Amino acid sequence: MSLPHASRPDNQQLVRYLLGLLPEDDVERLDEMSIADDEVAWRLRTVENDLVDAYLRGTLTGEMHERFESVYLASPRRRQKVEFAGGLLRAVDRASPPEVEAPSEAVPEPVTEQDASLPRGLSSIGQTVLRSRGAWMLSAAAALLLCASGALLVRNLQVVRELNESRRERTTLSQRVTDLEQQLKNQEAAHADVIDELERVRTLQPVVQQPVGIRPSDRPAAPALTTIALALSPMTRSAEAVATLTIPPGTERVAFDLRLESNEFVLYRAALRDPATGLIAWRSNEVKAPPILESRSLPIVVPAGILKAQHYSIELSGRRRAGADEEMAASYAFKAVR
């Protein structure tokens, strides 16, 4: 809604209104018009911007300058507006090219009645600020577009980097799975080879009875065994006879069949300890636990060359899962005789 044109204030009245120089009745009338009349509200904002720019440019003098600082700047909101306008003008001054001196014969622009009623310097500053604001808005839009493009580029680089890292991690995990599967196959193959060797030795161990009428000297010599076997049970608190392992000449390997009281580990490792020195004479690789339904014994093969004629103990440790700490599973004792 707009009030009649005759009742609208001129620019000089709007300046005095902003500086608190109008009577109280006129102030109340302009308060209402600034809300009800769109044109008056727009002109009031324009005059206020020009007044702030004139103050920042230092063209306000005398009473105008004093009233601006004592009345206009008394409002926190207006102080913030002046601070913002000051920063804007400084940015425009830094961005604008140096002014070219105009020719002396240039014809000045005509001054309107409203411009003449403004304080000294307000009209020209207002026009300069309007032109500067247009350039500043274009510069600000270009800067915002550049910042947005830069942010998008940075984000794209981050996404590409994260994608490459994810691919490397996936490749590493795939290679790790392949290696573990190969290790598991090797352990299963080694376990099967030990079981086959143990069964073969068991078939060769029974003593062949000497036929009647044949003298011992006439008996054919038995072939030398390269592998012998011995079954061991875990040591208990009760006094039991220690198993004796007789190692004939030419023996290369000893296959121990370690009985398990409970099969609660997934991986086992055996260590041959010399009780006389307390040192480990031999240690096996990790062996996968035998299937519970098939066997409750663990076969290991020890090189016969490291065994001397003395007592030994085999300490069996196990892991409940891959990567877990080793725990003591059982201990076995035997005496080697050559």
C-alpha positions as a Python dict, from the first residue, in 0.01 Angstrom:
ca = {
    (1, 'M'): (0, 0, 0),
    (2, 'S'): (137, 351, -89),
    (3, 'L'): (50, 687, 68),
    (4, 'P'): (-31, 996, -148),
    (5, 'H'): (275, 1141, -321),
    (6, 'A'): (233, 1485, -158),
    (7, 'S'): (292, 1339, 188),
    (8, 'R'): (614, 1159, 101),
    (9, 'P'): (935, 1305, 251),
    (10, 'D'): (1229, 1424, 42),
    (11, 'N'): (1585, 1292, 80),
    (12, 'Q'): (1686, 1572, 316),
    (13, 'Q'): (1405, 1477, 554),
    (14, 'L'): (1507, 1113, 537),
    (15, 'V'): (1865, 1207, 631),
    (16, 'R'): (1744, 1415, 924),
    (17, 'Y'): (1517, 1125, 1024),
    (18, 'L'): (1811, 888, 1033),
    (19, 'L'): (2017, 1134, 1238),
    (20, 'G'): (1737, 1207, 1488),
    (21, 'L'): (1691, 1571, 1383),
    (22, 'L'): (1313, 1561, 1313),
    (23, 'P'): (1034, 1644, 1558),
    (24, 'E'): (865, 1353, 1730),
    (25, 'D'): (548, 1381, 1519),
    (26, 'D'): (746, 1362, 1195),
    (27, 'V'): (944, 1068, 1332),
    (28, 'E'): (625, 874, 1406),
    (29, 'R'): (487, 958, 1061),
    (30, 'L'): (804, 836, 890),
    (31, 'D'): (806, 522, 1104),
    (32, 'E'): (462, 435, 972),
    (33, 'M'): (548, 528, 612),
    (34, 'S'): (867, 319, 613),
    (35, 'I'): (647, 20, 689),
    (36, 'A'): (336, 97, 483),
    (37, 'D'): (486, 268, 175),
    (38, 'D'): (721, 51, -34),
    (39, 'E'): (868, 345, -224),
    (40, 'V'): (950, 534, 96),
    (41, 'A'): (1103, 221, 245),
    (42, 'W'): (1322, 174, -64),
    (43, 'R'): (1432, 541, -68),
    (44, 'L'): (1506, 526, 305),
    (45, 'R'): (1736, 228, 255),
    (46, 'T'): (1910, 404, -35),
    (47, 'V'): (1961, 727, 161),
    (48, 'E'): (2084, 527, 461),
    (49, 'N'): (2339, 343, 245),
    (50, 'D'): (2460, 674, 97),
    (51, 'L'): (2484, 827, 445),
    (52, 'V'): (2694, 532, 571),
    (53, 'D'): (2919, 551, 265),
    (54, 'A'): (2966, 927, 316),
    (55, 'Y'): (3066, 867, 676),
    (56, 'L'): (3313, 599, 575),
    (57, 'R'): (3457, 823, 302),
    (58, 'G'): (3504, 1104, 552),
    (59, 'T'): (3276, 1354, 373),
    (60, 'L'): (3042, 1408, 668),
    (61, 'T'): (3145, 1716, 868),
    (62, 'G'): (3018, 1930, 1150),
    (63, 'E'): (2682, 1849, 1301),
    (64, 'M'): (2613, 1571, 1048),
    (65, 'H'): (2927, 1386, 1157),
    (66, 'E'): (2854, 1436, 1528),
    (67, 'R'): (2489, 1327, 1499),
    (68, 'F'): (2590, 1020, 1296),
    (69, 'E'): (2831, 901, 1565),
    (70, 'S'): (2609, 992, 1863),
    (71, 'V'): (2267, 890, 1725),
    (72, 'Y'): (2304, 656, 1430),
    (73, 'L'): (2589, 449, 1575),
    (74, 'A'): (2408, 412, 1908),
    (75, 'S'): (2226, 108, 1763),
    (76, 'P'): (2424, -223, 1762),
    (77, 'R'): (2251, -326, 1439),
    (78, 'R'): (2357, -4, 1266),
    (79, 'R'): (2713, -38, 1394),
    (80, 'Q'): (2729, -384, 1238),
    (81, 'K'): (2597, -239, 912),
    (82, 'V'): (2866, 32, 913),
    (83, 'E'): (3138, -228, 984),
    (84, 'F'): (3013, -445, 697),
    (85, 'A'): (2996, -147, 458),
    (86, 'G'): (3349, -45, 561),
    (87, 'G'): (3484, -387, 477),
    (88, 'L'): (3295, -383, 145),
    (89, 'L'): (3436, -43, 47),
    (90, 'R'): (3790, -150, 136),
    (91, 'A'): (3752, -459, -80),
    (92, 'V'): (3615, -252, -369),
    (93, 'D'): (3899, -2, -337),
    (94, 'R'): (4157, -281, -348),
    (95, 'A'): (3993, -448, -649),
    (96, 'S'): (3915, -133, -857),
    (97, 'P'): (4178, -4, -1106),
    (98, 'P'): (4340, 337, -1047),
    (99, 'E'): (4122, 625, -1151),
    (100, 'V'): (4212, 813, -1470),
    (101, 'E'): (4208, 1189, -1435),
    (102, 'A'): (3918, 1333, -1636),
    (103, 'P'): (3985, 1604, -1898),
    (104, 'S'): (3949, 1960, -1770),
    (105, 'E'): (3688, 2043, -2033),
    (106, 'A'): (3456, 1758, -1928),
    (107, 'V'): (3099, 1869, -1871),
    (108, 'P'): (2970, 1782, -1520),
    (109, 'E'): (2654, 1582, -1490),
    (110, 'P'): (2338, 1775, -1403),
    (111, 'V'): (2244, 1778, -1039),
    (112, 'T'): (1888, 1692, -954),
    (113, 'E'): (1684, 1855, -684),
    (114, 'Q'): (1702, 1550, -461),
    (115, 'D'): (2081, 1525, -504),
    (116, 'A'): (2119, 1893, -411),
    (117, 'S'): (1923, 1835, -90),
    (118, 'L'): (2162, 1558, 24),
    (119, 'P'): (2468, 1629, 238),
    (120, 'R'): (2783, 1726, 55),
    (121, 'G'): (2935, 1434, -138),
    (122, 'L'): (2644, 1192, -78),
    (123, 'S'): (2511, 1196, -437),
    (124, 'S'): (2842, 1133, -613),
    (125, 'I'): (2946, 873, -355),
    (126, 'G'): (2613, 698, -392),
    (127, 'Q'): (2654, 671, -769),
    (128, 'T'): (3014, 549, -731),
    (129, 'V'): (2910, 294, -471),
    (130, 'L'): (2626, 170, -692),
    (131, 'R'): (2867, 116, -981),
    (132, 'S'): (3124, -37, -746),
    (133, 'R'): (2862, -266, -595),
    (134, 'G'): (2775, -400, -937),
    (135, 'A'): (3138, -479, -1008),
    (136, 'W'): (3180, -623, -659),
    (137, 'M'): (2876, -846, -701),
    (138, 'L'): (3017, -981, -1029),
    (139, 'S'): (3356, -1035, -863),
    (140, 'A'): (3189, -1204, -566),
    (141, 'A'): (2988, -1432, -797),
    (142, 'A'): (3305, -1525, -987),
    (143, 'A'): (3488, -1588, -659),
    (144, 'L'): (3203, -1807, -530),
    (145, 'L'): (3201, -2004, -855),
    (146, 'L'): (3578, -2049, -833),
    (147, 'C'): (3555, -2162, -469),
    (148, 'A'): (3275, -2408, -555),
    (149, 'S'): (3477, -2548, -844),
    (150, 'G'): (3784, -2580, -624),
    (151, 'A'): (3586, -2754, -351),
    (152, 'L'): (3436, -2993, -605),
    (153, 'L'): (3781, -3070, -746),
    (154, 'V'): (3923, -3135, -399),
    (155, 'R'): (3630, -3364, -317),
    (156, 'N'): (3675, -3555, -642),
    (157, 'L'): (4044, -3605, -561),
    (158, 'Q'): (3951, -3731, -214),
    (159, 'V'): (3699, -3976, -361),
    (160, 'V'): (3956, -4105, -612),
    (161, 'R'): (4214, -4146, -334),
    (162, 'E'): (3966, -4331, -111),
    (163, 'L'): (3866, -4555, -403),
    (164, 'N'): (4230, -4641, -476),
    (165, 'E'): (4295, -4718, -109),
    (166, 'S'): (3987, -4939, -99),
    (167, 'R'): (4106, -5128, -407),
    (168, 'R'): (4453, -5176, -257),
    (169, 'E'): (4304, -5306, 68),
    (170, 'R'): (4077, -5544, -124),
    (171, 'T'): (4372, -5670, -328),
    (172, 'T'): (4578, -5719, -11),
    (173, 'L'): (4294, -5908, 160),
    (174, 'S'): (4244, -6129, -147),
    (175, 'Q'): (4616, -6211, -155),
    (176, 'R'): (4610, -6286, 219),
    (177, 'V'): (4315, -6522, 176),
    (178, 'T'): (4495, -6696, -110),
    (179, 'D'): (4811, -6736, 100),
    (180, 'L'): (4617, -6877, 395),
    (181, 'E'): (4432, -7122, 171),
    (182, 'Q'): (4765, -7237, 25),
    (183, 'Q'): (4915, -7279, 373),
    (184, 'L'): (4613, -7480, 479),
    (185, 'K'): (4646, -7706, 174),
    (186, 'N'): (5017, -7757, 245),
    (187, 'Q'): (4944, -7848, 608),
    (188, 'E'): (4672, -8090, 506),
    (189, 'A'): (4906, -8250, 252),
    (190, 'A'): (5185, -8278, 510),
    (191, 'H'): (4943, -8425, 761),
    (192, 'A'): (4825, -8683, 507),
    (193, 'D'): (5187, -8773, 419),
    (194, 'V'): (5270, -8829, 787),
    (195, 'I'): (4965, -9052, 836),
    (196, 'D'): (5055, -9256, 525),
    (197, 'E'): (5415, -9295, 644),
    (198, 'L'): (5297, -9399, 989),
    (199, 'E'): (5064, -9662, 847),
    (200, 'R'): (5339, -9795, 624),
    (201, 'V'): (5574, -9827, 921),
    (202, 'R'): (5308, -10005, 1124),
    (203, 'T'): (5275, -10267, 852),
    (204, 'L'): (5650, -10325, 854),
    (205, 'Q'): (5696, -10345, 1231),
    (206, 'P'): (5562, -10696, 1318),
    (207, 'V'): (5843, -10947, 1368),
    (208, 'V'): (5845, -11238, 1123),
    (209, 'Q'): (5859, -11575, 1303),
    (210, 'Q'): (6160, -11789, 1227),
    (211, 'P'): (6066, -12111, 1045),
    (212, 'V'): (6136, -12433, 1234),
    (213, 'G'): (6467, -12597, 1144),
    (214, 'I'): (6637, -12283, 1024),
    (215, 'R'): (6936, -12172, 1226),
    (216, 'P'): (6974, -11807, 1315),
    (217, 'S'): (7286, -11787, 1103),
    (218, 'D'): (7089, -11915, 804),
    (219, 'R'): (6806, -11665, 851),
    (220, 'P'): (6802, -11401, 577),
    (221, 'A'): (6883, -11051, 701),
    (222, 'A'): (6580, -10828, 739),
    (223, 'P'): (6587, -10511, 531),
    (224, 'A'): (6689, -10199, 728),
    (225, 'L'): (6399, -9976, 823),
    (226, 'T'): (6440, -9614, 730),
    (227, 'T'): (6141, -9512, 945),
    (228, 'I'): (6029, -9649, 1281),
    (229, 'A'): (5721, -9563, 1482),
    (230, 'L'): (5636, -9520, 1850),
    (231, 'A'): (5301, -9441, 2011),
    (232, 'L'): (5315, -9220, 2321),
    (233, 'S'): (5052, -9135, 2580),
    (234, 'P'): (5047, -8808, 2778),
    (235, 'M'): (5239, -8807, 3107),
    (236, 'T'): (5027, -8833, 3423),
    (237, 'R'): (5096, -8797, 3796),
    (238, 'S'): (5099, -9177, 3844),
    (239, 'A'): (5431, -9354, 3813),
    (240, 'E'): (5444, -9526, 3475),
    (241, 'A'): (5720, -9695, 3284),
    (242, 'V'): (5882, -9466, 3029),
    (243, 'A'): (5846, -9590, 2673),
    (244, 'T'): (6170, -9704, 2510),
    (245, 'L'): (6253, -9625, 2150),
    (246, 'T'): (6512, -9859, 1998),
    (247, 'I'): (6676, -9699, 1694),
    (248, 'P'): (6841, -9956, 1465),
    (249, 'P'): (7123, -9855, 1230),
    (250, 'G'): (7014, -9691, 906),
    (251, 'T'): (6701, -9535, 1058),
    (252, 'E'): (6631, -9193, 908),
    (253, 'R'): (6302, -9093, 1066),
    (254, 'V'): (6101, -9162, 1380),
    (255, 'A'): (5722, -9130, 1351),
    (256, 'F'): (5563, -9054, 1687),
    (257, 'D'): (5192, -9113, 1735),
    (258, 'L'): (5097, -8868, 2014),
    (259, 'R'): (4773, -8970, 2187),
    (260, 'L'): (4542, -8674, 2267),
    (261, 'E'): (4329, -8671, 2581),
    (262, 'S'): (4113, -8397, 2426),
    (263, 'N'): (4117, -8243, 2083),
    (264, 'E'): (4035, -7881, 2175),
    (265, 'F'): (4288, -7695, 1959),
    (266, 'V'): (4285, -7621, 1587),
    (267, 'L'): (4666, -7608, 1545),
    (268, 'Y'): (4942, -7803, 1721),
    (269, 'R'): (5320, -7771, 1747),
    (270, 'A'): (5559, -8026, 1904),
    (271, 'A'): (5895, -7947, 2066),
    (272, 'L'): (6162, -8210, 2149),
    (273, 'R'): (6336, -8110, 2472),
    (274, 'D'): (6662, -8248, 2611),
    (275, 'P'): (6600, -8289, 2989),
    (276, 'A'): (6973, -8290, 3061),
    (277, 'T'): (7028, -7938, 2923),
    (278, 'G'): (6672, -7807, 2918),
    (279, 'L'): (6720, -7695, 2556),
    (280, 'I'): (6488, -7755, 2262),
    (281, 'A'): (6659, -7998, 2025),
    (282, 'W'): (6392, -7987, 1754),
    (283, 'R'): (6061, -7814, 1687),
    (284, 'S'): (5795, -7906, 1434),
    (285, 'N'): (5589, -7681, 1211),
    (286, 'E'): (5230, -7611, 1307),
    (287, 'V'): (5008, -7906, 1226),
    (288, 'K'): (4635, -7889, 1175),
    (289, 'A'): (4432, -8078, 1435),
    (290, 'P'): (4308, -8419, 1322),
    (291, 'P'): (3933, -8463, 1263),
    (292, 'I'): (3760, -8548, 1591),
    (293, 'L'): (3559, -8837, 1446),
    (294, 'E'): (3857, -8999, 1270),
    (295, 'S'): (4142, -8994, 1519),
    (296, 'R'): (4244, -8866, 1861),
    (297, 'S'): (4615, -8887, 1797),
    (298, 'L'): (4859, -8650, 1632),
    (299, 'P'): (5140, -8793, 1412),
    (300, 'I'): (5476, -8613, 1397),
    (301, 'V'): (5799, -8721, 1229),
    (302, 'V'): (6138, -8645, 1392),
    (303, 'P'): (6476, -8689, 1217),
    (304, 'A'): (6645, -8990, 1378),
    (305, 'G'): (6991, -8832, 1353),
    (306, 'I'): (6923, -8581, 1630),
    (307, 'L'): (6827, -8850, 1886),
    (308, 'K'): (7099, -8965, 2124),
    (309, 'A'): (7089, -9253, 2371),
    (310, 'Q'): (6915, -9072, 2656),
    (311, 'H'): (6578, -8959, 2788),
    (312, 'Y'): (6368, -8703, 2599),
    (313, 'S'): (6038, -8525, 2645),
    (314, 'I'): (5799, -8397, 2378),
    (315, 'E'): (5603, -8086, 2472),
    (316, 'L'): (5287, -8037, 2268),
    (317, 'S'): (5135, -7686, 2250),
    (318, 'G'): (4824, -7572, 2066),
    (319, 'R'): (4632, -7269, 1942),
    (320, 'R'): (4255, -7243, 1984),
    (321, 'R'): (4236, -7027, 1671),
    (322, 'A'): (4476, -6884, 1414),
    (323, 'G'): (4674, -6598, 1562),
    (324, 'A'): (4595, -6687, 1925),
    (325, 'D'): (4862, -6747, 2188),
    (326, 'E'): (5003, -7097, 2225),
    (327, 'E'): (4886, -7301, 2523),
    (328, 'M'): (5032, -7617, 2675),
    (329, 'A'): (4837, -7920, 2551),
    (330, 'A'): (5028, -8228, 2674),
    (331, 'S'): (5372, -8366, 2758),
    (332, 'Y'): (5523, -8702, 2658),
    (333, 'A'): (5839, -8885, 2771),
    (334, 'F'): (6049, -9161, 2614),
    (335, 'K'): (6398, -9308, 2624),
    (336, 'A'): (6602, -9345, 2308),
    (337, 'V'): (6832, -9647, 2276),
    (338, 'R'): (7070, -9705, 1987),
}
